[in-house]
């Protein structure tokens, strides 16, 4: 079995979710970044918490846009990106490492969702999915042209999105 890479966040990161969270039990809710929006399906109406990462929980440095969490179950880190898949991955990767150090309670899952405006190259996408799996033991979903598409929270965690 291959050794899992350890991502260590810088010690000088200021991480606080105070005022950055909103809790929701609706069957559908949206998270947005500017004019880009994604719908998260929650058919069982579990208590989900959406945390704005970019500019709120983490104000400086490389960071993803959102995290959606269900306590005791898992977290999905979300990054909206135009086309730069490598940059999106670095934002997801760093945020996941910081999140793990500050919020994660074992054995919760840590999945990620990258939403692109353009179709990414398949080999690059699959390479990054494997890298994320090895580093964070979670599923990475990459989706382009996502307007009108919704993602079920549980399926993102399980890699069935």
C-alpha positions as CSV (number, residue, x, y, z in Angstrom):
1,X,0.0,0.0,0.0
2,X,1.4,3.4,-1.0
3,X,2.1,5.9,1.7
4,X,-0.3,8.8,1.8
5,X,1.2,12.2,1.2
6,X,0.9,14.5,4.1
7,X,-0.1,18.1,3.4
8,X,0.8,20.5,6.2
9,X,-0.8,23.9,6.2
10,X,1.4,26.9,7.1
11,X,1.4,27.7,10.8
12,X,0.6,31.3,10.2
13,X,-2.9,30.7,8.7
14,X,-5.7,32.5,10.4
15,X,-8.7,30.2,10.3
16,X,-12.0,31.2,11.8
17,X,-15.6,30.2,10.7
18,X,-17.2,32.9,13.0
19,X,-19.8,34.7,10.8
20,X,-18.9,32.6,7.8
21,X,-21.4,29.7,8.2
22,X,-25.0,29.3,7.4
23,X,-27.0,26.2,8.4
24,X,-29.7,24.8,6.2
25,X,-32.1,21.8,6.2
26,X,-33.8,22.6,2.9
27,X,-33.9,19.9,0.3
28,X,-32.0,22.2,-2.1
29,X,-29.8,25.2,-1.4
30,X,-27.3,27.2,-3.3
31,X,-23.8,28.3,-2.8
32,X,-22.4,31.0,-5.1
33,X,-19.3,32.9,-6.1
34,X,-20.2,36.1,-7.8
35,X,-22.5,35.1,-10.7
36,X,-21.6,31.4,-10.5
37,X,-24.0,29.2,-8.5
38,X,-24.3,25.5,-7.7
39,X,-27.2,23.7,-6.1
40,X,-26.6,21.2,-3.4
41,X,-29.4,18.6,-3.0
42,X,-30.3,17.4,0.5
43,X,-33.3,15.2,0.0
44,X,-33.2,13.8,3.6
45,X,-33.1,17.3,4.9
46,X,-30.1,16.7,7.1
47,X,-28.5,19.7,8.8
48,X,-25.9,20.9,6.4
49,X,-23.5,23.8,7.1
50,X,-22.2,26.0,4.2
51,X,-19.0,27.8,5.1
52,X,-17.7,30.6,2.9
53,X,-13.9,30.0,2.8
54,X,-12.6,32.6,0.4
55,X,-12.4,36.0,2.1
56,X,-14.2,34.8,5.3
57,X,-12.9,31.7,7.0
58,X,-9.5,32.1,5.3
59,X,-8.8,35.7,4.3
60,X,-5.3,35.3,2.8
61,X,-3.4,33.0,0.6
62,X,-4.5,30.2,-1.7
63,X,-8.0,29.0,-0.7
64,X,-11.2,27.4,-2.2
65,X,-14.5,29.2,-2.3
66,X,-16.9,27.1,0.0
67,X,-17.1,24.0,2.2
68,X,-20.4,22.2,2.8
69,X,-20.4,20.0,5.8
70,X,-22.6,17.5,7.7
71,X,-21.4,17.0,11.2
72,X,-20.1,13.5,11.9
73,X,-20.4,12.5,8.2
74,X,-18.1,14.7,6.0
75,X,-17.2,17.8,4.1
76,X,-17.2,18.9,0.5
77,X,-14.7,21.6,-0.5
78,X,-16.0,23.6,-3.5
79,X,-14.0,25.7,-6.0
80,X,-15.5,27.7,-8.9
81,X,-13.0,28.1,-11.7
82,X,-12.9,29.3,-15.2
83,X,-10.5,26.8,-16.8
84,X,-7.3,26.6,-14.8
85,X,-7.7,23.1,-13.3
86,X,-4.2,23.1,-11.8
87,X,-4.9,26.3,-9.9
88,X,-8.3,25.0,-8.8
89,X,-6.7,21.8,-7.5
90,X,-4.0,23.8,-5.5
91,X,-6.8,25.8,-3.9
92,X,-8.8,22.6,-3.0
93,X,-5.7,20.9,-1.8
94,X,-4.6,23.7,0.5
95,X,-8.1,24.3,1.9
96,X,-8.5,20.6,2.6
97,X,-5.3,20.5,4.5
98,X,-6.2,23.6,6.6
99,X,-9.8,22.2,7.1
100,X,-8.4,18.9,8.3
101,X,-6.1,20.6,10.9
102,X,-8.9,22.9,12.2
103,X,-12.3,21.3,11.6
104,X,-12.2,17.7,10.7
105,X,-13.2,15.0,13.2
106,X,-12.2,11.5,12.3
107,X,-13.5,9.5,10.5
108,X,-15.3,12.1,8.5
109,X,-14.9,12.1,4.7
110,X,-13.3,15.0,2.8
111,X,-14.5,15.3,-0.8
112,X,-14.0,18.1,-3.3
113,X,-15.9,19.6,-6.2
114,X,-14.3,21.7,-8.9
115,X,-16.7,23.6,-11.2
116,X,-15.2,24.8,-14.5
117,X,-16.6,27.0,-17.2
118,X,-14.7,25.1,-19.8
119,X,-14.2,21.4,-20.3
120,X,-10.9,20.3,-18.7
121,X,-8.6,17.8,-20.4
122,X,-9.6,14.3,-19.3
123,X,-6.1,12.9,-18.4
124,X,-5.3,16.0,-16.3
125,X,-8.7,15.7,-14.5
126,X,-8.2,12.0,-13.8
127,X,-4.6,12.5,-12.6
128,X,-5.8,15.1,-10.1
129,X,-8.6,12.9,-8.9
130,X,-6.1,10.2,-8.1
131,X,-3.8,12.6,-6.5
132,X,-6.6,14.0,-4.3
133,X,-7.6,10.4,-3.3
134,X,-4.1,9.6,-2.3
135,X,-3.5,12.8,-0.4
136,X,-6.9,13.3,1.3
137,X,-8.5,9.9,1.0
138,X,-11.5,11.5,-0.6
139,X,-13.3,11.9,-3.9
140,X,-12.7,14.8,-6.3
141,X,-15.4,15.6,-8.8
142,X,-14.6,17.9,-11.7
143,X,-17.6,19.2,-13.6
144,X,-17.8,21.7,-16.5
145,X,-20.9,23.6,-17.8
146,X,-22.7,23.1,-14.5
147,X,-25.4,25.7,-14.9
148,X,-28.7,24.1,-13.9
149,X,-27.0,21.0,-12.5
150,X,-27.4,20.0,-8.9
151,X,-25.2,17.7,-6.8
152,X,-26.4,15.5,-4.0
153,X,-24.2,16.0,-0.9
154,X,-24.0,12.3,0.0
155,X,-23.2,11.3,-3.6
156,X,-20.3,13.8,-3.7
157,X,-18.9,12.3,-0.6
158,X,-19.1,8.8,-2.0
159,X,-17.9,9.7,-5.5
160,X,-21.2,8.9,-7.2
161,X,-21.9,12.5,-8.3
